[in-house]
């Protein structure tokens, strides 16, 4: 159950000021565009407006309560996530080109762990490129790599845009859910299908609807619904995957996120949509609460992801729950190896007993693979060209048939 804004911890004065500045930018654009903008555009501004948006400002996003973060991603929980993923990446680059692109690298934690894992497998890529549009996050990634993996510095570079063509493996962990999404209301009335947007009333940002049109209307009509129904359609996700697919000459993209196949995502019992906001490890459902201070996400339509890749000439190489994927990639074996080897050294540094380190590692892995935690909520999809299968991550529990 999500919280209402009144239940959230109040932001500080600096955060309030930054949010007010962003709100003014959004209000000005709404006025310039006749009093209304699509929710997808509002989400884009709230998350990515230079210097003010959630991912473009200076606030701490990733980490636990003590670190002041808003949420934890899988790489932040344990390095075993990246080391397990490395086994799949190694298979892809061995069959294509020793090049890796990570899209949206967050704190840089996954880059450190992937490089370390690939090194341990004897499969270090010649180049590890990070596509990151946020200057603040790019600085954090550079600091993380300089501190924890300086010996890989000559292999890492940052990109402002995807290359025209590339071969190798692209990795995206929790990238798709934060792409701007359109809000849609299948009304069943005279208006038929409405698009959710944002207006201004008495100086406040408020939700407002207009008839859907263009590509959004076409996509909405392709989704049969029991009306009335509310949900989201991310044209941005479809466009990004399609564009990426056309650039991929040989290799695969491994995309990890929370979401569902289309028939489950748009189930009649899921009326109300999946749009959620994250702030200080709390989930709420008011995207207009202090714009720029909360992450805004929605579940990924993995059927749309598969279709976008397939239509651009890629093969759907696998689709599985995160739990099955990580188990196939040997996360259990890696946990056992860590218990036998690393904990003594880690315990000496942290001042903990080896058993305490082992318990933390086991607890983190349990969060990653438990059906009641991230194991079933998160899915992994692989789209590729010229890569022979089967891929190790989908050896058991492949659900391509469910897309």
C-alpha positions as CSV (number, residue, x, y, z in Angstrom):
1,X,0.0,0.0,0.0
2,X,1.4,3.4,-1.0
3,X,1.7,6.4,1.4
4,X,0.1,9.7,1.0
5,X,2.3,12.8,1.0
6,X,1.4,13.7,4.6
7,X,3.1,10.5,5.7
8,X,6.5,11.5,4.2
9,X,9.4,13.0,6.1
10,X,9.6,16.8,5.3
11,X,12.4,17.9,3.0
12,X,14.9,20.4,4.1
13,X,15.0,24.1,3.1
14,X,17.6,23.6,0.3
15,X,15.5,20.7,-1.2
16,X,12.3,22.8,-1.0
17,X,14.0,25.6,-2.8
18,X,15.3,23.4,-5.6
19,X,11.8,21.9,-5.9
20,X,10.3,25.3,-6.1
21,X,12.7,26.3,-8.9
22,X,11.9,23.2,-10.8
23,X,8.1,23.8,-10.3
24,X,8.5,27.2,-11.8
25,X,10.2,25.8,-14.8
26,X,7.4,23.3,-15.3
27,X,4.7,25.9,-14.8
28,X,6.4,28.1,-17.3
29,X,6.4,25.4,-19.9
30,X,2.7,24.5,-19.2
31,X,1.8,28.2,-19.7
32,X,3.8,28.4,-23.0
33,X,2.1,25.3,-24.3
34,X,-1.5,26.5,-23.7
35,X,-2.0,25.4,-20.1
36,X,-1.3,21.6,-20.4
37,X,1.5,19.2,-21.0
38,X,1.4,15.4,-21.2
39,X,2.4,13.5,-18.1
40,X,5.3,12.0,-20.0
41,X,6.8,15.5,-20.5
42,X,6.2,16.3,-16.8
43,X,8.0,13.1,-15.8
44,X,10.9,14.0,-18.1
45,X,11.2,17.4,-16.6
46,X,10.8,16.2,-13.0
47,X,13.5,13.6,-13.4
48,X,16.0,15.0,-16.0
49,X,15.7,18.8,-16.1
50,X,19.4,19.9,-16.0
51,X,20.5,21.0,-12.5
52,X,17.0,20.5,-11.0
53,X,15.5,17.2,-12.0
54,X,15.7,14.2,-9.7
55,X,18.5,12.5,-11.6
56,X,20.1,15.7,-12.7
57,X,20.3,17.5,-9.4
58,X,22.7,17.0,-6.5
59,X,20.6,14.9,-4.1
60,X,21.7,11.4,-3.0
61,X,19.6,8.7,-4.7
62,X,21.1,5.3,-4.2
63,X,21.8,3.8,-0.8
64,X,20.3,2.9,2.5
65,X,18.6,5.1,5.1
66,X,21.9,6.0,6.8
67,X,23.4,7.1,3.5
68,X,20.4,9.3,2.8
69,X,19.4,7.5,-0.3
70,X,15.8,7.0,-1.6
71,X,16.1,3.3,-2.7
72,X,18.5,0.4,-3.0
73,X,19.2,-1.2,-6.3
74,X,20.5,-4.8,-6.7
75,X,24.2,-3.8,-7.1
76,X,24.0,-1.8,-3.9
77,X,22.9,-4.9,-1.9
78,X,25.8,-7.1,-2.8
79,X,28.7,-7.4,-5.3
80,X,27.5,-10.9,-6.0
81,X,24.8,-9.5,-8.3
82,X,27.4,-8.0,-10.6
83,X,29.7,-11.1,-10.4
84,X,26.8,-13.3,-11.3
85,X,25.7,-11.0,-14.2
86,X,29.3,-11.1,-15.4
87,X,28.9,-14.8,-16.3
88,X,26.2,-13.9,-18.8
89,X,28.0,-10.8,-20.1
90,X,31.2,-13.0,-20.6
91,X,29.2,-15.4,-22.8
92,X,27.9,-12.6,-25.0
93,X,31.2,-10.8,-25.5
94,X,32.9,-14.1,-26.2
95,X,30.4,-14.7,-29.0
96,X,30.6,-11.1,-30.4
97,X,33.1,-8.4,-29.4
98,X,34.9,-7.7,-26.1
99,X,33.0,-4.4,-25.6
100,X,30.5,-3.6,-22.9
101,X,28.1,-0.6,-22.7
102,X,26.3,0.1,-19.4
103,X,23.3,2.3,-19.7
104,X,22.4,4.4,-16.7
105,X,25.2,3.2,-14.3
106,X,23.7,4.7,-11.1
107,X,26.4,5.0,-8.4
108,X,29.0,3.1,-10.4
109,X,28.7,0.1,-8.2
110,X,27.6,-2.3,-10.9
111,X,30.5,-1.2,-13.2
112,X,33.0,-2.0,-10.4
113,X,31.5,-5.4,-9.8
114,X,31.0,-6.4,-13.4
115,X,34.6,-5.5,-14.3
116,X,35.9,-7.4,-11.3
117,X,33.7,-10.4,-12.2
118,X,34.8,-10.4,-15.9
119,X,38.4,-10.1,-14.8
120,X,38.0,-13.2,-12.6
121,X,36.6,-15.1,-15.5
122,X,39.5,-14.0,-17.8
123,X,37.1,-12.0,-20.0
124,X,37.9,-8.4,-19.3
125,X,36.4,-6.2,-22.1
126,X,38.7,-4.0,-24.1
127,X,36.3,-1.1,-23.5
128,X,33.7,-0.6,-20.8
129,X,31.6,2.4,-21.8
130,X,29.0,4.1,-19.6
131,X,26.1,6.0,-21.1
132,X,25.2,8.5,-18.5
133,X,23.4,11.8,-19.1
134,X,23.4,13.1,-15.5
135,X,26.6,15.0,-14.7
136,X,26.1,14.5,-11.0
137,X,25.8,10.7,-11.4
138,X,28.7,10.6,-13.8
139,X,30.9,12.3,-11.2
140,X,29.8,9.7,-8.6
141,X,30.6,6.9,-11.0
142,X,34.0,8.3,-11.7
143,X,34.8,8.7,-8.0
144,X,33.6,5.1,-7.3
145,X,35.7,3.6,-10.0
146,X,38.8,5.7,-9.1
147,X,38.5,4.6,-5.5
148,X,37.5,0.9,-5.9
149,X,38.8,-0.1,-9.3
150,X,41.6,2.3,-10.4
151,X,43.3,-0.6,-12.3
152,X,40.5,-0.6,-14.8
153,X,40.6,3.1,-15.5
154,X,42.2,2.8,-18.9
155,X,39.3,0.6,-20.1
156,X,36.4,2.9,-19.0
157,X,35.0,5.9,-20.8
158,X,31.7,7.8,-20.6
159,X,29.4,8.5,-23.5
160,X,27.0,11.3,-24.1
161,X,25.0,9.3,-26.6
162,X,24.9,5.8,-28.0
163,X,27.4,5.1,-30.8
164,X,26.0,4.8,-34.3
165,X,26.9,1.1,-34.4
166,X,28.3,-1.2,-31.8
167,X,29.0,-4.9,-31.1
168,X,29.3,-6.6,-27.7
169,X,27.0,-6.5,-24.7
170,X,24.8,-3.7,-23.4
171,X,23.6,-3.9,-19.9
172,X,20.8,-1.8,-18.4
173,X,19.8,-2.3,-14.8
174,X,16.7,-0.4,-13.7
175,X,16.8,2.0,-16.7
176,X,13.5,1.3,-18.4
177,X,11.3,2.0,-15.4
178,X,12.4,5.6,-15.1
179,X,11.8,6.5,-18.8
180,X,8.9,8.9,-19.3
181,X,5.6,7.2,-19.5
182,X,2.2,8.4,-20.8
183,X,-0.8,8.0,-18.5
184,X,-3.9,6.7,-20.2
185,X,-7.5,6.5,-19.2
186,X,-9.7,4.2,-21.2
187,X,-13.0,5.9,-20.3
188,X,-15.5,3.9,-22.3
189,X,-17.5,7.0,-22.8
190,X,-17.7,9.6,-25.6
191,X,-14.1,10.6,-25.2
192,X,-13.1,6.9,-25.5
193,X,-9.4,7.2,-24.7
194,X,-7.9,10.1,-22.7
195,X,-4.3,11.0,-22.0
196,X,-3.3,12.2,-18.6
197,X,-1.4,15.4,-18.3
198,X,-0.6,18.3,-16.1
199,X,-2.0,21.8,-15.7
200,X,-1.8,24.6,-13.2
201,X,-4.6,25.7,-10.9
202,X,-4.1,28.5,-8.3
203,X,-0.4,28.1,-8.7
204,X,-0.4,24.3,-8.1
205,X,0.4,21.5,-10.5
206,X,-2.7,19.3,-11.0
207,X,-3.7,16.3,-13.1
208,X,-5.7,17.1,-16.2
209,X,-6.9,15.0,-19.2
210,X,-7.2,15.5,-22.9
211,X,-8.2,13.1,-25.7
212,X,-5.3,10.8,-26.7
213,X,-4.0,11.1,-30.2
214,X,-1.3,10.1,-32.6
215,X,1.1,7.3,-31.7
216,X,-0.3,7.1,-28.1
217,X,-3.9,6.7,-29.3
218,X,-2.8,4.0,-31.8
219,X,-0.9,2.1,-29.0
220,X,-3.8,2.4,-26.6
221,X,-6.3,1.1,-29.1
222,X,-4.1,-2.0,-29.5
223,X,-4.7,-2.8,-25.8
224,X,-8.2,-4.2,-25.3
225,X,-9.5,-3.1,-21.9
226,X,-12.5,-3.5,-19.8
227,X,-13.4,0.2,-19.3
228,X,-13.1,2.3,-17.3
229,X,-9.4,1.6,-16.9
230,X,-6.3,3.6,-16.0
231,X,-2.7,2.6,-16.8
232,X,0.5,3.7,-18.5
233,X,2.1,3.3,-21.9
234,X,5.8,4.2,-22.3
235,X,6.4,5.2,-25.9
236,X,9.9,6.2,-24.8
237,X,10.8,2.6,-23.8
238,X,9.7,1.3,-27.1
239,X,11.6,4.0,-29.0
240,X,14.8,3.5,-27.0
241,X,14.8,-0.3,-27.4
242,X,14.0,0.0,-31.1
243,X,16.8,2.6,-31.7
244,X,19.3,0.5,-29.7
245,X,18.3,-2.6,-31.6
246,X,19.1,-1.0,-35.0
247,X,22.5,0.1,-33.8
248,X,23.5,-3.4,-32.6
249,X,25.5,-5.2,-35.2
250,X,26.4,-8.3,-33.2
251,X,25.9,-9.2,-29.6
252,X,23.1,-8.7,-27.1
253,X,21.4,-6.4,-24.7
254,X,20.6,-7.6,-21.2
255,X,17.8,-5.5,-19.6
256,X,16.8,-5.9,-15.9
257,X,13.9,-4.2,-14.4
258,X,10.6,-4.6,-12.7
259,X,7.6,-5.3,-14.9
260,X,5.3,-7.9,-16.5
261,X,4.3,-9.3,-19.8
262,X,1.5,-7.3,-21.4
263,X,-1.4,-9.7,-20.5
264,X,-0.5,-9.4,-16.8
265,X,0.4,-5.7,-16.8
266,X,-2.9,-4.7,-18.2
267,X,-5.0,-7.2,-16.3
268,X,-8.5,-5.9,-15.3
269,X,-7.5,-6.2,-11.6
270,X,-4.5,-3.9,-12.1
271,X,-6.8,-0.9,-12.8
272,X,-5.1,2.2,-11.5
273,X,-1.8,1.6,-13.1
274,X,1.7,1.1,-11.7
275,X,3.0,4.6,-11.4
276,X,4.9,5.0,-8.2
277,X,7.2,7.5,-6.5
278,X,10.2,6.8,-4.2
279,X,11.4,9.0,-1.5
280,X,13.6,8.1,1.5
281,X,12.8,4.4,1.1
282,X,9.1,5.1,1.1
283,X,6.7,4.6,-1.8
284,X,4.0,7.1,-2.5
285,X,1.6,7.9,-5.3
286,X,1.7,11.7,-5.6
287,X,4.1,12.7,-8.5
288,X,3.4,16.4,-7.8
289,X,4.7,16.2,-4.2
290,X,7.8,18.5,-4.3
291,X,8.8,17.9,-8.0
292,X,12.3,16.7,-8.3
293,X,12.7,15.2,-4.9
294,X,11.1,11.8,-5.6
295,X,11.9,9.2,-8.2
296,X,9.0,8.4,-10.5
297,X,8.7,5.0,-12.1
298,X,6.2,2.6,-13.7
299,X,6.3,-1.1,-14.4
300,X,7.9,-2.2,-17.7
301,X,5.7,-3.8,-20.4
302,X,8.2,-6.6,-21.4
303,X,6.0,-7.6,-24.3
304,X,6.5,-4.1,-25.8
305,X,10.3,-4.4,-25.2
306,X,10.4,-7.8,-27.0
307,X,8.3,-6.5,-29.9
308,X,10.5,-3.4,-30.3
309,X,13.6,-5.5,-30.5
310,X,12.0,-8.2,-32.8
311,X,10.6,-5.6,-35.2
312,X,14.2,-4.1,-35.5
313,X,15.6,-7.5,-36.4
314,X,16.7,-8.9,-33.1
315,X,16.0,-12.3,-31.6
316,X,14.5,-12.6,-28.2
317,X,17.2,-14.8,-26.6
318,X,15.5,-15.2,-23.2
319,X,13.1,-13.8,-20.6
320,X,13.1,-14.9,-17.0
321,X,12.6,-13.8,-13.4
322,X,15.6,-12.3,-11.8
323,X,15.6,-15.2,-9.4
324,X,16.0,-17.8,-12.1
325,X,18.5,-15.7,-14.0
326,X,20.8,-15.2,-11.1
327,X,20.6,-18.8,-10.0
328,X,21.3,-19.9,-13.6
329,X,24.3,-17.6,-13.5
330,X,25.6,-19.3,-10.4
331,X,25.0,-16.8,-7.6
332,X,24.6,-19.7,-5.2
333,X,28.1,-20.9,-6.1
334,X,29.5,-17.4,-5.8
335,X,28.0,-17.1,-2.3
336,X,29.6,-20.3,-1.2
337,X,33.0,-19.1,-2.7
338,X,32.7,-15.9,-0.7
339,X,32.0,-17.8,2.5
340,X,35.1,-19.9,2.0
341,X,37.4,-17.2,0.9
342,X,36.7,-13.5,1.3
343,X,34.8,-13.1,4.6
344,X,37.9,-13.4,6.8
345,X,39.5,-10.4,5.1
346,X,36.3,-8.5,5.0
347,X,35.7,-9.2,8.7
348,X,39.1,-7.9,9.6
349,X,38.4,-4.6,7.8
350,X,34.9,-4.1,9.1
351,X,35.6,-5.4,12.6
352,X,32.9,-8.0,12.2
353,X,33.1,-11.8,12.6
354,X,33.2,-13.9,9.5
355,X,29.8,-15.3,10.4
356,X,28.3,-11.8,10.5
357,X,29.7,-11.1,7.0
358,X,28.3,-14.4,5.8
359,X,24.9,-13.6,7.2
360,X,24.8,-10.2,5.5
361,X,25.8,-11.8,2.2
362,X,23.1,-14.5,2.5
363,X,20.5,-11.9,3.5
364,X,21.3,-9.8,0.4
365,X,21.2,-12.8,-2.0
366,X,17.9,-13.8,-0.4
367,X,16.4,-10.3,-1.2
368,X,17.6,-10.7,-4.8
369,X,16.1,-14.2,-5.4
370,X,13.2,-14.4,-3.0
371,X,9.7,-14.5,-4.7
372,X,8.5,-12.1,-2.0
373,X,11.3,-9.6,-2.6
374,X,13.0,-8.9,-5.9
375,X,13.2,-12.4,-7.3
376,X,9.8,-12.4,-9.1
377,X,9.1,-8.7,-9.3
378,X,12.2,-8.1,-11.4
379,X,12.6,-9.7,-14.8
380,X,15.5,-10.1,-17.2
381,X,15.2,-10.0,-21.0
382,X,17.9,-10.6,-23.5
383,X,17.6,-9.4,-27.1
384,X,20.4,-10.1,-29.6
385,X,21.8,-10.6,-33.0
386,X,24.4,-13.2,-34.1
387,X,24.8,-14.7,-30.7
388,X,24.3,-18.5,-30.5
389,X,22.2,-19.8,-27.7
390,X,21.2,-21.0,-25.3
391,X,22.3,-18.2,-23.0
392,X,23.5,-19.4,-19.5
393,X,21.1,-17.0,-17.7
394,X,18.0,-18.6,-19.2
395,X,19.0,-22.3,-19.1
396,X,16.1,-23.0,-16.7
397,X,12.9,-21.0,-16.2
398,X,12.9,-19.2,-19.6
399,X,9.4,-17.6,-20.0
400,X,9.7,-16.2,-23.6
401,X,6.5,-18.1,-24.3
402,X,4.7,-15.9,-21.8
403,X,5.5,-12.6,-23.6
